[in-house]
């Protein structure tokens, strides 16, 4: 680390300690502090240079001191030495001439301080008042903040009066009057400097760095300088594109396998497998269109899009984010349905009819829709989103024109977000409670019937259990648990900027993991891939075993889509053993569902 960088790092810590001791940071809100710090650092540097010049004499800037304790001299030669110490500046002589008036104001301030014999306590009061004026000039304060700032200003002047009474008895009025004159001189100098800076900008002058004189740090991308290890927007877009493409392929293959390759024993559960695949497909398409992202920081939750509609104005962007929310929440709320369906089939010897199954789907969708309405209420654009821009104010979020994505945000201090988070936890917990409850009931029932089921039937239930457990576990591990953890940290006011966006990357892979689990755990689906030429070359033993077992059990494969979607006209099953036997015949005469129980093979 260079000496200048080390000095700046140390000075930033001093600035932080100073503002905490003065109480200014307690008056400001969380989103106002970064804006204030950005402007306060320059004022701090100016005040520090003035005080160094007053104490050490000569002209002090950029940590450079010229010896002359009684006289402050400003000329082109001394200023040129200052700018020569900065590598890569062009047209230094022009810059010196344009900035000379600002340095003359600097000299006048130092001479006034010397003339009035300001001590260190009075100078600190002057600094504090200058920072108070900076707060009122760069920030929009509410009524409560204005009252707090006024009380702080009043207390500061009262303490200054006590100090004058204790140390300058008989001169209190004179020194207080001198302080008033100095404060007014500082205000005038500040206004003059702002005018000169505006004139400098209008003149077209810019300090540029020659390509041959670039420092080692000038080639570092902006996202490295902001603390991120890579451009998050780019990696987010690539992740959504790759995950979406893989998900569409896998879910399409899975739906084909369910329709054409499902065994007779597993055919009764085909609809729940198709349900999960269709939900994953819908969520994938929504994610690829919106590429929505969530970020958290100190009680603020921000949502935006990285997709093609990221610059759409509100409420268009707001409604697209809500569409993504309803898709994401459906992935959790639809989880208990396969377990409920399987519970009735295994434990109650009853297969839900189409209408009953559709009612379950409609109920889960309505819960997701109502939750999205609550989310819309919590994040409804209020027009003050600009105060949350600091969370995404990085170069990699901006387009070629420097525009940031349109976003919506909500602060936990407003109260609405607390209701939303509470409902999120409650509904998510209820969903997983039903999953665990029905899974336990199914497991107990299968354990009791284990002795009456053949090995083939037990294997079917084992495969189905693995698929459903995995599809319930994946959202819990990579979505529910991390987001809950970040929600808690956000509510506690912990800085978590960037963490939510990384978690959103994981959410996009849920529609990939779900079909992959079904293809891996269901033997009949897995064999379609293990019998390929690639597997034959890589693992010939596995290829030979799967080929042999497929030829032996080829008669148990379902006939096609019609038998899957038009099977259950009447949902009542006659005998408990029928649904768990490894052989049964289905007939659809007179639009009734009947079964003939065949004896299990010895």
C-alpha positions as CSV (number, residue, x, y, z in Angstrom):
1,X,0.0,0.0,0.0
2,X,1.4,3.4,-0.9
3,X,2.0,6.1,1.6
4,X,-0.9,8.2,0.3
5,X,-3.3,5.3,0.5
6,X,-2.2,4.4,4.0
7,X,-2.6,8.0,5.1
8,X,-6.1,8.1,3.5
9,X,-7.1,4.9,5.2
10,X,-6.0,6.2,8.6
11,X,-7.7,9.5,8.0
12,X,-11.0,7.9,7.1
13,X,-11.0,6.1,10.5
14,X,-10.3,9.5,12.2
15,X,-13.2,11.1,10.3
16,X,-15.5,8.2,11.4
17,X,-14.5,8.6,15.0
18,X,-14.9,12.4,14.8
19,X,-18.5,12.2,13.4
20,X,-19.5,9.7,15.9
21,X,-18.2,11.9,18.7
22,X,-20.1,14.9,17.4
23,X,-23.4,13.1,17.1
24,X,-24.0,14.0,13.4
25,X,-24.3,10.4,12.3
26,X,-27.0,9.8,14.9
27,X,-29.1,12.6,13.4
28,X,-28.8,11.2,9.9
29,X,-30.7,8.2,8.5
30,X,-28.8,5.2,7.2
31,X,-29.3,6.0,3.5
32,X,-28.1,9.6,4.1
33,X,-24.8,8.8,5.7
34,X,-23.0,7.7,2.4
35,X,-24.1,10.9,0.7
36,X,-22.9,13.0,3.6
37,X,-19.6,11.1,3.9
38,X,-18.9,11.6,0.2
39,X,-19.1,15.4,0.5
40,X,-17.7,15.6,4.0
41,X,-14.4,14.1,3.1
42,X,-13.5,17.1,0.8
43,X,-14.5,19.6,3.4
44,X,-12.4,17.7,5.9
45,X,-9.4,17.9,3.6
46,X,-9.9,21.6,3.1
47,X,-10.2,22.3,6.9
48,X,-7.1,20.1,7.6
49,X,-5.0,22.0,5.0
50,X,-6.1,25.3,6.5
51,X,-5.2,24.2,10.1
52,X,-1.8,22.8,8.9
53,X,-1.0,26.1,7.2
54,X,-2.0,28.0,10.3
55,X,0.2,25.9,12.6
56,X,3.2,25.2,10.4
57,X,3.3,28.3,8.3
58,X,3.7,28.6,4.6
59,X,1.2,26.8,2.3
60,X,0.0,23.3,3.1
61,X,-1.8,21.1,0.6
62,X,-1.5,17.4,-0.3
63,X,0.6,17.0,2.9
64,X,3.2,19.5,1.6
65,X,4.5,22.3,3.8
66,X,6.5,25.4,2.9
67,X,8.4,27.0,5.8
68,X,7.3,30.5,6.7
69,X,5.4,30.6,10.0
70,X,4.4,34.3,9.8
71,X,3.4,34.8,6.2
72,X,1.2,32.8,3.8
73,X,2.5,33.2,0.3
74,X,0.5,32.1,-2.8
75,X,2.0,32.2,-6.2
76,X,2.0,30.2,-9.4
77,X,5.3,28.5,-8.6
78,X,4.2,27.1,-5.2
79,X,0.9,25.9,-6.6
80,X,2.6,24.4,-9.6
81,X,4.7,22.3,-7.3
82,X,1.6,20.9,-5.7
83,X,0.2,19.8,-9.1
84,X,3.5,18.5,-10.3
85,X,3.4,16.0,-7.4
86,X,0.3,14.4,-9.0
87,X,1.4,12.0,-11.8
88,X,-0.3,12.1,-15.2
89,X,-1.9,15.6,-15.1
90,X,-2.0,17.5,-18.4
91,X,-1.8,21.2,-19.0
92,X,-0.6,22.0,-15.4
93,X,0.0,25.7,-16.3
94,X,-3.6,26.1,-17.4
95,X,-4.9,24.3,-14.3
96,X,-2.8,26.6,-12.1
97,X,-4.2,29.8,-13.7
98,X,-7.8,28.5,-13.4
99,X,-7.5,27.5,-9.8
100,X,-5.5,30.5,-8.5
101,X,-8.7,32.3,-7.2
102,X,-9.5,29.3,-5.1
103,X,-6.0,29.3,-3.5
104,X,-6.4,33.1,-2.9
105,X,-9.5,32.3,-0.9
106,X,-7.6,29.7,1.0
107,X,-4.9,32.2,1.8
108,X,-7.5,34.8,3.0
109,X,-9.1,32.2,5.4
110,X,-5.7,31.4,6.9
111,X,-4.8,35.0,7.4
112,X,-8.2,35.7,9.1
113,X,-7.5,32.8,11.5
114,X,-4.0,34.1,12.2
115,X,-5.3,37.6,12.7
116,X,-8.0,36.6,15.2
117,X,-5.7,34.2,17.0
118,X,-8.1,31.3,16.9
119,X,-7.2,28.4,19.2
120,X,-7.7,24.7,18.6
121,X,-11.1,24.6,20.5
122,X,-12.5,27.5,18.6
123,X,-11.3,25.9,15.4
124,X,-13.0,22.7,16.2
125,X,-16.3,24.6,16.8
126,X,-15.8,26.2,13.4
127,X,-15.3,22.7,11.8
128,X,-18.4,21.4,13.5
129,X,-20.5,24.3,12.3
130,X,-19.2,23.9,8.8
131,X,-20.2,20.2,8.8
132,X,-23.7,21.2,10.1
133,X,-24.0,23.6,7.2
134,X,-22.9,20.9,4.8
135,X,-25.7,18.6,6.1
136,X,-28.4,21.2,5.4
137,X,-27.0,22.0,1.9
138,X,-26.6,18.4,0.5
139,X,-29.4,16.5,2.3
140,X,-33.1,16.8,2.4
141,X,-33.9,16.8,6.2
142,X,-37.2,16.0,7.7
143,X,-38.7,18.1,10.5
144,X,-37.4,15.9,13.3
145,X,-33.9,16.0,11.9
146,X,-34.0,19.8,11.6
147,X,-35.0,20.1,15.2
148,X,-32.2,17.8,16.3
149,X,-29.7,19.8,14.2
150,X,-30.9,23.1,15.7
151,X,-30.6,21.7,19.2
152,X,-27.1,20.5,18.5
153,X,-26.1,23.9,17.1
154,X,-27.6,25.6,20.1
155,X,-25.7,23.4,22.5
156,X,-22.4,23.9,20.6
157,X,-22.7,27.7,20.9
158,X,-23.6,27.4,24.6
159,X,-20.5,25.2,25.2
160,X,-18.4,27.8,23.3
161,X,-19.7,30.6,25.5
162,X,-18.7,28.6,28.6
163,X,-15.3,27.9,27.2
164,X,-14.8,31.7,26.6
165,X,-15.9,32.5,30.1
166,X,-13.4,30.1,31.6
167,X,-10.4,30.9,29.5
168,X,-10.9,34.4,28.1
169,X,-12.6,36.2,30.9
170,X,-13.4,39.8,29.8
171,X,-12.9,39.0,26.1
172,X,-15.9,36.7,25.7
173,X,-17.9,39.1,23.5
174,X,-14.9,40.0,21.3
175,X,-13.9,36.4,20.7
176,X,-17.5,35.4,20.0
177,X,-17.8,38.2,17.5
178,X,-14.6,37.1,15.8
179,X,-16.0,33.6,15.5
180,X,-19.1,35.0,13.8
181,X,-16.9,36.9,11.3
182,X,-14.8,33.8,10.6
183,X,-17.9,31.7,10.0
184,X,-19.3,34.2,7.6
185,X,-15.9,34.3,5.8
186,X,-15.9,30.5,5.5
187,X,-19.4,30.6,4.0
188,X,-18.3,33.3,1.4
189,X,-15.2,31.3,0.5
190,X,-17.2,28.1,0.1
191,X,-19.7,29.8,-2.3
192,X,-16.8,31.3,-4.2
193,X,-15.0,28.0,-4.6
194,X,-18.2,26.4,-5.8
195,X,-18.5,29.1,-8.5
196,X,-14.9,28.6,-9.5
197,X,-15.4,24.8,-9.8
198,X,-18.4,25.3,-12.0
199,X,-16.4,27.8,-14.1
200,X,-13.6,25.2,-14.4
201,X,-16.1,22.6,-15.5
202,X,-17.7,24.9,-18.1
203,X,-14.2,25.7,-19.5
204,X,-14.0,22.1,-20.6
205,X,-10.9,21.3,-18.5
206,X,-10.5,17.8,-17.2
207,X,-7.6,16.2,-15.4
208,X,-6.7,13.2,-17.6
209,X,-4.0,10.6,-17.2
210,X,-1.7,9.7,-20.1
211,X,-1.8,6.1,-21.2
212,X,1.9,5.7,-20.8
213,X,1.8,7.2,-17.3
214,X,-1.0,5.0,-15.9
215,X,-0.4,3.6,-12.5
216,X,-0.8,0.0,-11.7
217,X,-4.3,0.6,-10.2
218,X,-5.7,2.5,-13.1
219,X,-6.2,-0.7,-15.1
220,X,-8.2,-2.4,-12.4
221,X,-11.9,-2.8,-13.4
222,X,-14.5,-0.7,-11.5
223,X,-16.0,-3.8,-9.9
224,X,-12.7,-4.6,-8.2
225,X,-12.5,-1.1,-6.8
226,X,-16.0,-1.3,-5.3
227,X,-15.1,-4.5,-3.4
228,X,-16.8,-7.1,-5.7
229,X,-14.7,-9.8,-7.2
230,X,-16.4,-9.8,-10.6
231,X,-19.3,-8.0,-12.5
232,X,-22.4,-9.4,-10.7
233,X,-24.7,-8.3,-13.4
234,X,-22.9,-10.2,-16.1
235,X,-22.5,-13.4,-14.0
236,X,-26.2,-13.1,-13.0
237,X,-27.3,-12.9,-16.6
238,X,-25.1,-15.8,-17.6
239,X,-26.4,-17.9,-14.7
240,X,-30.0,-17.2,-15.6
241,X,-29.4,-18.0,-19.3
242,X,-27.5,-21.3,-18.6
243,X,-29.8,-22.5,-15.8
244,X,-32.9,-21.6,-17.9
245,X,-31.7,-23.4,-21.0
246,X,-30.7,-26.5,-19.0
247,X,-34.0,-26.4,-17.1
248,X,-36.1,-26.2,-20.3
249,X,-34.3,-29.2,-21.8
250,X,-34.4,-31.4,-18.7
251,X,-38.1,-30.6,-17.8
252,X,-39.1,-31.3,-21.4
253,X,-37.3,-34.6,-21.4
254,X,-38.8,-35.5,-18.1
255,X,-42.4,-34.8,-19.2
256,X,-41.7,-37.0,-22.3
257,X,-40.4,-39.8,-20.0
258,X,-43.3,-39.5,-17.6
259,X,-45.8,-39.8,-20.5
260,X,-44.0,-42.5,-22.5
261,X,-41.7,-44.4,-20.1
262,X,-43.6,-44.6,-16.8
263,X,-43.9,-48.1,-15.4
264,X,-47.3,-49.6,-14.5
265,X,-46.5,-49.4,-10.8
266,X,-45.6,-45.7,-10.9
267,X,-48.3,-44.6,-13.3
268,X,-50.7,-43.7,-10.6
269,X,-48.3,-41.0,-9.4
270,X,-47.6,-39.6,-12.9
271,X,-49.6,-36.4,-12.4
272,X,-47.6,-35.2,-9.4
273,X,-44.4,-35.7,-11.3
274,X,-45.8,-33.8,-14.3
275,X,-47.1,-31.0,-11.9
276,X,-43.6,-30.4,-10.6
277,X,-42.1,-30.4,-14.1
278,X,-44.7,-27.9,-15.4
279,X,-44.2,-25.5,-12.4
280,X,-40.4,-25.6,-12.9
281,X,-40.9,-24.8,-16.6
282,X,-43.1,-21.9,-15.9
283,X,-40.8,-20.5,-13.2
284,X,-37.8,-20.9,-15.6
285,X,-39.5,-18.9,-18.4
286,X,-40.5,-16.1,-15.9
287,X,-36.9,-16.0,-14.5
288,X,-35.3,-15.8,-18.0
289,X,-37.6,-12.9,-18.9
290,X,-37.3,-10.9,-15.7
291,X,-33.9,-12.0,-14.3
292,X,-35.1,-10.6,-11.0
293,X,-32.7,-10.0,-8.1
294,X,-33.1,-9.2,-4.4
295,X,-30.6,-7.4,-2.2
296,X,-30.6,-6.6,1.5
297,X,-28.7,-4.0,3.5
298,X,-29.3,-2.6,7.0
299,X,-33.0,-3.1,7.1
300,X,-33.6,-2.2,3.4
301,X,-34.8,-4.8,0.8
302,X,-34.3,-3.8,-2.8
303,X,-35.6,-5.7,-5.9
304,X,-34.7,-5.1,-9.5
305,X,-34.3,-6.9,-12.8
306,X,-31.2,-7.6,-14.9
307,X,-33.0,-8.8,-18.0
308,X,-34.2,-7.0,-21.1
309,X,-36.9,-5.1,-19.1
310,X,-34.5,-3.7,-16.4
311,X,-35.0,-0.1,-17.6
312,X,-38.8,-0.3,-17.9
313,X,-40.4,2.4,-15.8
314,X,-42.5,1.7,-12.8
315,X,-45.1,0.3,-12.5
316,X,-44.2,-2.0,-15.4
317,X,-41.0,-3.1,-13.7
318,X,-42.9,-3.4,-10.4
319,X,-45.5,-5.8,-11.9
320,X,-42.8,-7.9,-13.7
321,X,-41.1,-8.4,-10.3
322,X,-44.4,-9.4,-8.8
323,X,-44.8,-12.0,-11.6
324,X,-41.4,-13.4,-10.6
325,X,-42.5,-13.4,-6.9
326,X,-45.6,-15.4,-7.5
327,X,-43.5,-17.9,-9.5
328,X,-40.9,-18.2,-6.8
329,X,-43.5,-18.5,-4.0
330,X,-45.4,-21.1,-6.0
331,X,-42.3,-23.4,-5.9
332,X,-42.8,-23.5,-2.1
333,X,-46.6,-23.5,-1.8
334,X,-47.1,-26.3,-4.3
335,X,-44.7,-28.6,-2.4
336,X,-47.3,-30.3,-0.1
337,X,-49.6,-31.3,-3.0
338,X,-47.6,-34.4,-4.1
339,X,-47.4,-35.5,-0.5
340,X,-51.1,-35.0,0.1
341,X,-51.9,-36.9,-3.1
342,X,-49.7,-39.8,-2.2
343,X,-51.0,-39.8,1.4
344,X,-54.6,-40.4,0.2
345,X,-53.4,-43.0,-2.3
346,X,-51.3,-45.0,0.2
347,X,-52.9,-44.4,3.6
348,X,-56.6,-43.8,2.7
349,X,-56.7,-46.1,-0.4
350,X,-58.2,-43.2,-2.4
351,X,-57.0,-41.5,-5.5
352,X,-58.0,-37.9,-5.8
353,X,-60.2,-37.1,-8.8
354,X,-59.2,-34.5,-11.3
355,X,-61.5,-31.9,-9.8
356,X,-60.1,-32.5,-6.3
357,X,-56.6,-32.3,-7.6
358,X,-57.3,-29.1,-9.5
359,X,-58.8,-27.7,-6.3
360,X,-55.6,-28.3,-4.4
361,X,-53.6,-26.6,-7.2
362,X,-56.0,-23.7,-7.2
363,X,-55.8,-23.3,-3.5
364,X,-51.9,-23.3,-3.6
365,X,-52.0,-20.8,-6.5
366,X,-54.5,-18.5,-4.6
367,X,-52.2,-18.5,-1.5
368,X,-49.3,-17.5,-3.8
369,X,-51.4,-14.8,-5.4
370,X,-52.5,-13.3,-2.1
371,X,-48.9,-13.3,-0.9
372,X,-47.9,-11.5,-4.0
373,X,-50.6,-8.9,-3.3
374,X,-49.1,-8.4,0.1
375,X,-45.7,-8.1,-1.5
376,X,-47.1,-5.5,-3.9
377,X,-48.5,-3.5,-0.9
378,X,-45.1,-3.6,0.9
379,X,-43.1,-2.6,-2.1
380,X,-45.5,-0.2,-3.9
381,X,-43.4,2.5,-5.6
382,X,-43.6,5.7,-3.4
383,X,-41.4,7.9,-5.5
384,X,-38.6,8.0,-2.9
385,X,-36.6,5.1,-4.4
386,X,-33.7,7.4,-5.2
387,X,-32.5,7.3,-1.5
388,X,-31.8,3.6,-1.9
389,X,-29.7,4.0,-5.0
390,X,-26.5,3.7,-3.0
391,X,-27.1,-0.1,-2.7
392,X,-26.6,-0.7,-6.4
393,X,-24.5,2.4,-7.4
394,X,-21.7,0.4,-9.1
395,X,-20.4,0.6,-12.6
396,X,-21.3,-3.0,-13.5
397,X,-25.0,-2.3,-13.0
398,X,-25.0,0.7,-15.4
399,X,-25.5,0.5,-19.1
400,X,-23.5,2.4,-21.7
401,X,-25.5,5.6,-20.9
402,X,-24.8,5.3,-17.2
403,X,-28.4,4.4,-16.3
404,X,-29.1,2.1,-13.3
405,X,-31.8,-0.6,-13.5
406,X,-35.3,0.5,-12.3
407,X,-35.9,-1.0,-8.9
408,X,-38.4,-1.0,-6.0
409,X,-37.3,-0.9,-2.3
410,X,-38.8,-1.0,1.1
411,X,-37.3,-0.1,4.5
412,X,-38.0,-2.3,7.5
413,X,-38.5,0.9,9.6
414,X,-41.8,1.6,7.7
415,X,-43.4,-1.5,9.2
416,X,-44.9,-3.0,6.1
417,X,-41.8,-5.1,5.4
418,X,-42.1,-6.7,8.9
419,X,-45.6,-7.9,8.1
420,X,-44.4,-9.3,4.7
421,X,-41.4,-11.1,6.3
422,X,-43.7,-12.5,9.0
423,X,-46.2,-13.9,6.5
424,X,-43.3,-15.3,4.4
425,X,-42.0,-17.2,7.4
426,X,-45.4,-18.4,8.5
427,X,-46.5,-19.6,5.0
428,X,-43.2,-21.2,4.3
429,X,-43.2,-22.9,7.7
430,X,-46.7,-24.2,7.1
431,X,-45.8,-25.6,3.7
432,X,-42.9,-27.6,5.1
433,X,-44.8,-28.6,8.2
434,X,-47.4,-30.3,5.8
435,X,-44.6,-31.9,3.8
436,X,-43.0,-33.4,7.0
437,X,-46.4,-34.4,8.4
438,X,-47.7,-36.3,5.4
439,X,-44.3,-37.8,4.6
440,X,-44.2,-39.3,8.2
441,X,-47.7,-40.7,7.8
442,X,-46.8,-42.2,4.4
443,X,-43.6,-43.7,5.8
444,X,-45.4,-45.3,8.8
445,X,-48.1,-46.8,6.5
446,X,-45.5,-48.2,4.1
447,X,-43.5,-49.6,7.0
448,X,-46.6,-51.5,8.2
449,X,-47.3,-52.8,4.7
450,X,-43.7,-53.7,3.9
451,X,-44.3,-57.5,4.5
452,X,-47.2,-57.6,2.0
453,X,-45.5,-55.7,-0.8
454,X,-43.3,-57.3,-3.4
455,X,-39.7,-56.1,-4.0
456,X,-40.8,-54.3,-7.2
457,X,-43.5,-52.3,-5.4
458,X,-41.1,-51.4,-2.5
459,X,-38.5,-50.2,-5.1
460,X,-41.1,-48.0,-6.7
461,X,-42.1,-46.4,-3.4
462,X,-38.4,-46.0,-2.5
463,X,-37.7,-44.2,-5.8
464,X,-40.8,-41.9,-5.5
465,X,-39.9,-41.1,-1.9
466,X,-36.4,-40.0,-2.9
467,X,-37.7,-37.8,-5.7
468,X,-40.3,-36.0,-3.5
469,X,-37.9,-35.6,-0.6
470,X,-35.2,-34.2,-2.9
471,X,-37.6,-31.8,-4.6
472,X,-38.7,-30.5,-1.2
473,X,-35.2,-30.3,0.2
474,X,-33.7,-28.3,-2.7
475,X,-35.8,-25.2,-2.2
476,X,-35.3,-25.4,1.5
477,X,-31.5,-25.6,1.3
478,X,-30.8,-23.0,-1.5
479,X,-33.8,-20.7,-1.0
480,X,-35.7,-20.8,2.2
481,X,-32.9,-21.2,4.7
482,X,-30.4,-18.6,3.2
483,X,-33.1,-16.0,2.6
484,X,-34.4,-16.5,6.2
485,X,-30.9,-16.0,7.5
486,X,-30.4,-12.8,5.5
487,X,-33.9,-11.5,6.5
488,X,-32.9,-11.9,10.1
489,X,-29.6,-10.1,9.6
490,X,-31.4,-7.4,7.6
491,X,-33.9,-6.9,10.4
492,X,-31.0,-6.6,12.9
493,X,-29.4,-3.8,10.8
494,X,-26.4,-5.8,9.7
495,X,-24.7,-4.8,6.5
496,X,-25.5,-7.5,3.9
497,X,-25.2,-5.6,0.6
498,X,-24.6,-8.0,-2.3
499,X,-25.4,-11.2,-0.3
500,X,-29.1,-11.3,-1.5
501,X,-28.0,-11.1,-5.2
502,X,-25.7,-14.1,-4.7
503,X,-28.5,-16.0,-3.1
504,X,-30.8,-15.1,-6.1
505,X,-28.2,-16.8,-8.3
506,X,-28.8,-20.1,-6.4
507,X,-32.6,-19.8,-6.7
508,X,-32.4,-19.9,-10.5
509,X,-31.0,-23.5,-10.3
510,X,-34.0,-24.9,-8.5
511,X,-35.8,-25.8,-11.8
512,X,-32.6,-27.7,-12.8
513,X,-32.2,-29.7,-9.7
514,X,-35.8,-30.9,-9.5
515,X,-36.0,-32.7,-12.9
516,X,-32.5,-34.0,-12.4
517,X,-33.6,-35.7,-9.2
518,X,-36.5,-37.4,-10.9
519,X,-34.3,-38.6,-13.8
520,X,-31.6,-39.9,-11.4
521,X,-33.8,-41.6,-8.8
522,X,-36.4,-43.2,-11.1
523,X,-34.7,-46.2,-12.6
524,X,-36.8,-46.4,-15.8
525,X,-36.0,-42.7,-16.6
526,X,-32.4,-43.1,-15.7
527,X,-31.9,-46.1,-18.0
528,X,-32.8,-43.9,-21.0
529,X,-29.5,-42.0,-20.4
530,X,-27.4,-44.9,-19.1
531,X,-28.1,-46.9,-22.3
532,X,-26.6,-44.2,-24.6
533,X,-23.4,-44.7,-26.5
534,X,-21.5,-42.3,-24.2
535,X,-22.2,-44.4,-21.2
536,X,-21.4,-47.6,-23.2
537,X,-17.9,-46.1,-23.9
538,X,-17.3,-44.7,-20.4
539,X,-18.9,-47.4,-18.3
540,X,-19.6,-50.5,-20.2
541,X,-20.6,-52.5,-17.1
542,X,-23.4,-50.1,-16.3
543,X,-24.6,-50.1,-19.9
544,X,-24.8,-54.0,-19.9
545,X,-26.7,-54.2,-16.6
546,X,-29.3,-51.6,-17.6
547,X,-29.7,-53.1,-21.0
548,X,-30.4,-56.5,-19.5
549,X,-32.9,-55.2,-16.9
550,X,-34.7,-53.1,-19.5
551,X,-35.2,-56.1,-21.8
552,X,-36.4,-58.2,-18.9
553,X,-39.0,-55.6,-17.7
554,X,-40.0,-53.9,-21.0
555,X,-43.6,-55.1,-20.7
556,X,-44.2,-52.9,-17.6
557,X,-43.7,-49.6,-19.4
558,X,-46.9,-47.5,-19.8
559,X,-48.6,-47.4,-23.2
560,X,-48.7,-43.6,-23.7
561,X,-50.2,-40.3,-22.7
562,X,-53.8,-41.3,-23.0
563,X,-53.6,-43.9,-20.3
564,X,-52.0,-41.4,-17.9
565,X,-54.4,-38.4,-18.4
566,X,-57.7,-40.3,-18.7
567,X,-57.4,-43.0,-16.1
568,X,-59.2,-42.0,-13.0
569,X,-62.9,-41.3,-13.7
570,X,-63.9,-42.5,-10.2
571,X,-61.4,-42.1,-7.4
572,X,-62.6,-44.9,-5.1
573,X,-60.2,-47.9,-4.8
574,X,-61.7,-51.1,-3.5
575,X,-58.9,-52.9,-1.8
576,X,-56.0,-51.4,0.1
577,X,-53.5,-54.0,-1.2
578,X,-54.4,-53.1,-4.8
579,X,-52.6,-49.8,-4.9
580,X,-49.5,-51.3,-3.4
581,X,-49.5,-54.6,-5.3
582,X,-46.9,-54.9,-8.1
583,X,-49.5,-56.0,-10.7
584,X,-53.0,-54.7,-11.5
585,X,-55.2,-54.2,-14.5
586,X,-57.1,-51.1,-15.3
587,X,-60.3,-51.1,-17.3
588,X,-62.4,-48.1,-18.2
589,X,-65.7,-49.6,-19.2
590,X,-68.8,-47.5,-18.6
591,X,-66.6,-44.6,-17.5
592,X,-65.8,-46.2,-14.2
593,X,-62.5,-46.9,-12.6
594,X,-62.2,-50.6,-11.6
595,X,-59.3,-52.9,-10.8
596,X,-58.6,-56.6,-11.0
597,X,-56.1,-57.7,-8.4
598,X,-53.7,-60.1,-9.8
599,X,-51.7,-62.4,-7.6
600,X,-48.2,-61.2,-6.9
601,X,-45.5,-63.4,-8.5
602,X,-43.9,-65.8,-6.1
